[in-house]
Amino acid sequence: MENSRRFRALPVYAVLVSEGRDGMSKMMEKMVITARAVARAIRSCGDDYMLLPEAASASGGDENIHMVVLFRARDDALNSVLVQKINKSSEWYVSGSSWDGKPAVRVAVSSWRADAEDAFGVVQKSLVAIAQAHRQSQS
């Protein structure tokens, strides 16, 4: 073992020892459930947003959603500033990405403390408010 490098596997090892296989499985399951709640919240915002890839959005199925959700606004002007508007609220954090050469929003559920019901409510409320404010600014 090299003494000049930190032990990068220690956090993973500590969680495995602390939680065991079943505990780790439950944590991962909770994160997948939360990501699927985020996807449902996005779908519930009507025609303002779309899940990506578009086939996932059209089918309405969650079986291909695990811990990362990718989406965009249907309005190109809103889509170009959506990441900044979401992060400005400090209620949830997303990163920018692209899909088919256009800007997209990437949500990665990475905390075992995330709650599906809370995530659904925060995401839905935030996205509806952002879309409404954008429509008002355009008129």
C-alpha positions as CSV (number, residue, x, y, z in Angstrom):
1,M,0.0,0.0,0.0
2,E,1.3,3.4,-0.9
3,N,1.5,5.8,2.1
4,S,1.6,8.9,-0.1
5,R,-2.0,8.3,-1.3
6,R,-5.1,8.5,0.7
7,F,-7.2,5.4,1.1
8,R,-10.0,6.2,-1.4
9,A,-11.9,3.0,-0.7
10,L,-12.2,3.6,3.0
11,P,-15.6,5.4,2.8
12,V,-17.0,2.5,0.7
13,Y,-15.5,-0.1,3.0
14,A,-16.9,1.7,6.0
15,V,-20.5,1.8,4.6
16,L,-20.3,-1.9,3.6
17,V,-19.1,-2.9,7.1
18,S,-21.7,-0.6,8.7
19,E,-24.7,-1.4,6.6
20,G,-24.0,-4.8,5.1
21,R,-25.4,-6.1,1.8
22,D,-29.0,-5.7,2.8
23,G,-28.5,-2.2,4.1
24,M,-26.7,-1.2,0.9
25,S,-29.4,-2.8,-1.2
26,K,-32.1,-0.8,0.7
27,M,-30.2,2.5,0.3
28,M,-29.9,1.9,-3.5
29,E,-33.5,1.0,-3.7
30,K,-34.5,4.2,-1.9
31,M,-32.4,6.3,-4.4
32,V,-34.1,4.5,-7.4
33,I,-37.5,5.2,-5.9
34,T,-36.6,8.8,-5.4
35,A,-35.3,9.2,-9.0
36,R,-38.6,7.7,-10.3
37,A,-40.6,10.2,-8.1
38,V,-38.5,13.0,-9.8
39,A,-39.4,11.6,-13.2
40,R,-43.1,11.5,-12.2
41,A,-43.0,15.1,-11.0
42,I,-41.5,16.2,-14.3
43,R,-44.2,14.3,-16.2
44,S,-46.9,15.9,-14.0
45,C,-45.9,19.4,-15.2
46,G,-47.8,19.0,-18.4
47,D,-46.4,20.1,-21.7
48,D,-43.7,22.4,-20.3
49,Y,-41.0,19.6,-19.9
50,M,-40.1,16.3,-21.4
51,L,-38.1,13.4,-20.0
52,L,-35.2,12.2,-22.1
53,P,-34.8,10.1,-24.1
54,E,-38.2,11.0,-25.6
55,A,-39.2,7.3,-25.8
56,A,-39.1,7.1,-22.0
57,S,-41.3,10.2,-21.8
58,A,-43.8,8.8,-24.2
59,S,-44.1,5.4,-22.7
60,G,-44.6,6.7,-19.2
61,G,-42.8,3.7,-17.7
62,D,-40.3,4.1,-14.9
63,E,-38.5,0.7,-15.3
64,N,-35.5,2.3,-17.2
65,I,-35.0,5.1,-14.6
66,H,-32.5,4.3,-11.9
67,M,-30.6,7.1,-10.2
68,V,-30.2,9.6,-13.0
69,V,-33.1,11.5,-14.6
70,L,-32.5,13.6,-17.8
71,F,-35.0,16.1,-19.0
72,R,-35.5,19.5,-20.8
73,A,-37.9,22.3,-21.2
74,R,-39.9,22.2,-24.4
75,D,-39.4,26.0,-24.8
76,D,-35.8,26.5,-26.1
77,A,-35.5,29.9,-24.4
78,L,-36.4,28.4,-21.0
79,N,-34.2,25.4,-21.7
80,S,-31.2,27.5,-22.2
81,V,-31.5,28.9,-18.6
82,L,-33.3,26.1,-16.8
83,V,-30.3,24.7,-14.9
84,Q,-29.5,28.2,-13.5
85,K,-33.1,28.8,-12.5
86,I,-33.4,25.5,-10.7
87,N,-30.1,25.9,-8.9
88,K,-30.9,29.5,-7.9
89,S,-33.7,28.3,-5.8
90,S,-31.3,26.2,-3.6
91,E,-34.1,23.7,-3.0
92,W,-32.5,21.1,-5.3
93,Y,-29.4,20.9,-7.4
94,V,-29.0,19.8,-11.0
95,S,-26.3,19.8,-13.5
96,G,-26.3,20.8,-17.2
97,S,-26.0,18.2,-19.9
98,S,-27.0,17.9,-23.5
99,W,-29.1,15.5,-25.5
100,D,-29.3,15.5,-29.3
101,G,-27.2,18.7,-29.4
102,K,-29.6,20.6,-27.2
103,P,-29.2,21.6,-23.5
104,A,-30.7,19.3,-21.0
105,V,-30.9,19.0,-17.2
106,R,-29.4,16.1,-15.3
107,V,-30.7,15.1,-11.9
108,A,-28.6,12.5,-10.1
109,V,-30.0,11.1,-6.9
110,S,-27.0,10.3,-4.8
111,S,-28.2,10.4,-1.2
112,W,-29.7,7.6,0.8
113,R,-31.5,10.4,2.8
114,A,-33.5,11.6,-0.2
115,D,-37.2,11.1,0.2
116,A,-39.5,10.3,-2.8
117,E,-42.5,12.2,-1.6
118,D,-40.5,15.3,-0.7
119,A,-38.6,15.1,-4.0
120,F,-41.8,14.8,-6.0
121,G,-43.3,17.9,-4.2
122,V,-40.1,20.1,-4.5
123,V,-39.5,19.2,-8.1
124,Q,-43.1,19.7,-9.2
125,K,-43.5,23.0,-7.4
126,S,-40.2,24.3,-8.6
127,L,-40.7,23.4,-12.3
128,V,-44.3,24.7,-12.4
129,A,-43.2,28.0,-10.9
130,I,-40.2,28.3,-13.3
131,A,-42.5,27.6,-16.3
132,Q,-45.1,30.1,-15.2
133,A,-42.5,32.9,-14.5
134,H,-41.0,32.2,-17.9
135,R,-44.4,32.5,-19.7
136,Q,-45.1,35.7,-17.9
137,S,-41.7,37.2,-18.8
138,Q,-42.4,36.3,-22.5
139,S,-45.7,38.1,-22.6
